[in-house]
């Protein structure tokens, strides 16, 4: 499953970077600079939204992903898929 505009290798590299960040013990804001994809997502997630349209699109995407056929998906996998689809 590849996000639009991304090669499969780039998508897996982002997932690897995200997993490395989650496993790291450092939780200060300066340590995020070592993980550029995580830093971009952090800035995107912690920026003020100009309208609720982006939030509505995110909820719509999440609703499509969490369909009855995928109801046994783990929270972690769901978060990663929504993250990749929202990029």
Residue pairs with C-beta under 8 A, 6 or more apart in sequence:
1 11
1 81
1 84
2 8
2 11
3 11
3 84
3 85
3 87
6 14
6 87
11 84
13 37
14 37
14 84
15 80
15 84
17 35
17 36
17 37
17 38
18 35
18 37
18 38
18 80
18 83
20 35
21 32
21 35
21 38
24 31
32 38
32 39
32 42
33 39
41 83
41 87
49 55
58 82
58 86
61 82
61 85
61 86
62 78
62 82
65 78
65 81
65 82
65 85
66 73
66 78
73 81
